Amino acid sequence: MTEFLDITGGRIAYEVTGEGPLIVLAHGIGDRRQAFRFLAPELVRAGYRVAAADMRGHGESSAGDWKSISRTDVAGDLIALIRHLGGGPAVIVGHSLSGGAATIAAATEPSLVSGIVELGPFTRRVRYSLGGLARVRRYRRGTLLMTGVLLLRSLRSWLRYLDLAYPEKPADYDAYMAALRAKLSEPGRMAELLKTMKTSPADAGAALPRITCPALVIMGDEDPDWADPRAEAEGIVAEMPAGLGAVAMVKRGGHYLHAQAPGEVAGLVTGFIRERVRA
């Protein structure tokens, strides 16, 4: 059931299922909370209370009200949601932009965040690899398509990027993309997506040395957003305090691991919580 949280600037849509310690799921740009339609039930079955939220400007959250949609903004929304749901502490599972938001949330409100899992995260300032553009076809194609989204304000380019970012597609891929296309065709929704693309991950990168909770970075080895996904994941962990971060790689994984390989991701998340996160 969709619920709403009013915060300064608009309102955030979310839904909660299950009982147990709190996990908050936060999706990436141009998506909606249903991106976790496979992962959330796995976590509920494992004994967790799971809250999946629509990013500001996305899904059923309000559109057109937000001055910006940065990682710092999204971190504040996630903290507000955790407080609204009883104060946690919670594990935040953040995808892409929300991976960076999870980092900021953990650094700014350590009493509310007991652990963070970053899925294909944009948590550091983007550094394009000229050699990678020449050598790695998926990276070259992904970079060109994302440039088209930003410069041409192109929904078609976004959907073509998504096709590339799912090297293996879930059974309901066509239906999910049709629904996503319809959502992004609503007045103002594409403008909100573009707002996110104009923000820098520098705020999240600056927060990495300040986290105090354990962190897991999960990357797909075929993620088109990096020429070398493992190197990016290891670079993120290297900027955290020593001993807090770990990396897990998913073979044949693209950018949307939570939908492409939900069982594997659920196992990584629950194992991380059991082994690394204080109850």
N, C-alpha and C positions, 0 to 999 in steps of 0.2 A: 504494500500500500504506500502510495506517495505521501510524504509529509513535507512540510515546509518550515524553514527557519528564516525569520526576518533578521537581516543584519544591515549595517549601515551601507546604503547604496542599492539595496535590492533584496532578493530572497533566494535561498538555496533550496533545491529539491533533494530529498534523500529518502531512502527506505531502510528499514532495519529488520533483520531476520535472525532467528536463533537465540540461544542463551549461552552465557559464559563470558570469559574475558573479551574485551572489545577490540575488534579489528575494523579500521576505517579504510575503505577502498576509494581511491581517487584516480579518475581516468585522465587521459591526455587531451590534447587539443583536438577540436573537430569531432568529438565523440560524445558519448553519453554513458550514464552509469550502467546501462545494459551491456556494455562491453564486458562486465564481470558476470554475465549471466551463467557462465559455466563454473567460474572460480568460486563465487559466493556460496553456492550449495555445498561444494566440497569442504569449505571452511566451516560451514554450519554443522555438517555431519561430523567434523572433527572436534566439535564441542565449543565453538566460538559464537559470540554475538557479533554479527557482521552488519555494518552500516555502509551502504554504497551511496555516494553523493554525486550529483551533477555539478560539474564545475560552473562557476558564475558565467552567465551568458550562454550556457550549453544545456541540452536536454530540456528538462522542465523548469530549470532555474530561470529567473527573469532575464530578459535581454533588453539592451538599449539603455540600462540604468548605470552601467559600470564605466567609470572613467578609465580604468585600466584593468588588465587581467594578467598580472605578473605573478611570478612564483611567490613573492612576498604577500601579495593579495590573497592568493589561494591558500597559503599557509595560515593566514589569519582566519579564513573561512573554516578550515579544517579544525583549528583550535576552538573556534566558536561552536562548532558542531560537537566536539568532544565534551566541552563544558555543558552543552545543552543535554547531552546524553548521560550526564552524571559525573563527568570529570575524569573518567578513565581510571588509571592511565590506559592508553590505547597503543596498539601497534598500527602504524600507518603504512599501507601498501600503496605507493604512488607510481603511476605510469607516466613516462615521458616528462612533460613539464611538471606534473605533480610529483615526480621523483625529487626534483629540486625543491618543490614546496614542502615535501616531507622533511627534507634536510633542514630547512629554515624553521619549520614548526618544532622540530626536536631541539634545535639550538636555542630558540627563544622561550620555549615553555617545557623545560626538561621534566617537570613534575607531572605533565600530562601525557608525555610520549615515552613509552617504555622500550620501543624499538622501531626501526624503519626498514622497509623493504622497497628498494627502488628497481622498477622494471623498465629496462631500456631507457634510463633516465638522461635528461638534459640537465645536468647539475653543475657543469663547468662552462666557462666561456667557449663558444664554438670555435674550433680551429680546423679550417678546411685543409685537406691533404691534397696537394697538387699531384703528387705521385699516385695517391690512391685514386684520384679522378681518372688518371691515365690507365691504371692497372685493373681496377675493380669495377666491373660493369654495373653491378647492382647499386653501388655507391654513386657512380656517375649518373645513372638514371634517376635515383632518388633525389639527388641534389638538383638536377634539372627540373624535375616535376615540382619540387617544393618551391623553386624559384618561380615557376609558372603560377603556382597558387598565389604567391605574394604579389608578383608584378601584374598579373592579369586578373587577379581576384577571381580565380577560376575554380569553380566547384568540380568541373570535369577533371582538371589536373589533380585535385585532391583525391578524387575517387580512383584515378589511375595510380597515384602514389600508394593508396591503400591496397590495391591489387598487388603491387610489388612487395609491400610490407608484410603480406601474408604468404610466404612461400608455400605453406600448406594451409588449406582453408577449412574451417569448420563446416559441418554439413549444412548449416543454415546461413552460409555466407551470403548468398544472393538475396535472401529475404532480409537479412540484417542490413545489408548495404542499401536496399531499396528504402527501408525505413529511415536509415541515416540520411540518404539523399533528400527524402521528404522533409525531415527535420531541418536540414541545412538550407532548404529552399524557403523556409518560413522567413517573413520579413525580419531583417536585422541579424539573423543567425550567422550568415557568412561574414558579416562585418565583425562579429564577436570572435570568430575563428581568426580573422586577420589581426585583430587586436593582440591575440596571444603571440602571433608570429613576430610581432614588432618588439617584443620584450627580450631582454638579455638574461642568460642564466648566471650572470656575474654575481647577483645577490645570493644565489644558492652556493656558488663556489666559495664566496666569502664566509658562508656559514659552516662549511665542512670542518674546519679545525675546531669549531666550538661545540660540536655535538658531544654528548656524554653517554648516550645509549648505544647498544650494539646495532649494527647495520649490515644488511645483505644487499648486494647489487647483483641482479639477475639480468643476463644479456643473452640474446640469441646470436649464434655465430654467423647468421645471414641477415642481420639487421642492416637495412640499406642506409641508415643514417650515419654510419661510421665505416671508414675503410677497414679498420681493425677494431671490432667491437670489444674484444677482450682487453686490448690496450686501453680503451676508454674506461672500461669498468675498473681496471687495475689503477688507472690514473685517479679516478674518483676516490677509491679506497686509500691511496697513498696520501691524499690530502686530509684524511680524517686522523684523529689521534690514534697512535699506534695501538693495535690490538682490537679496535672496535669494529673494523670493517672486514667483510669477506666477499668473495666473488663466486658466483655459480654461472656456468654456461649451459645453454640449451642447444643441443645439436639440431640443425635444420630450422632453428628458431628465427623468426623475423622480429618485427617491432612489437607485435601484439601477442606476446607469449601467453597472457592470461586467457585469451580466446583460442589460440592455436594449440596450446599444450597445457590445459587447465589442471589435469591430474598431476603432471610433473611439477608445475608451479606450486600447486597446493602442498605437495609433499615437501618442497623446499621451504615454503613459508612456515608450515607447521613444525618441521624439524628445526628450523632456525629459532622459533619461539620456544620450543621445549628445551633446546640446548643452550640458548644464549640469553633469552629475555627473562629477567627476574619477575616472579609472580607478584 
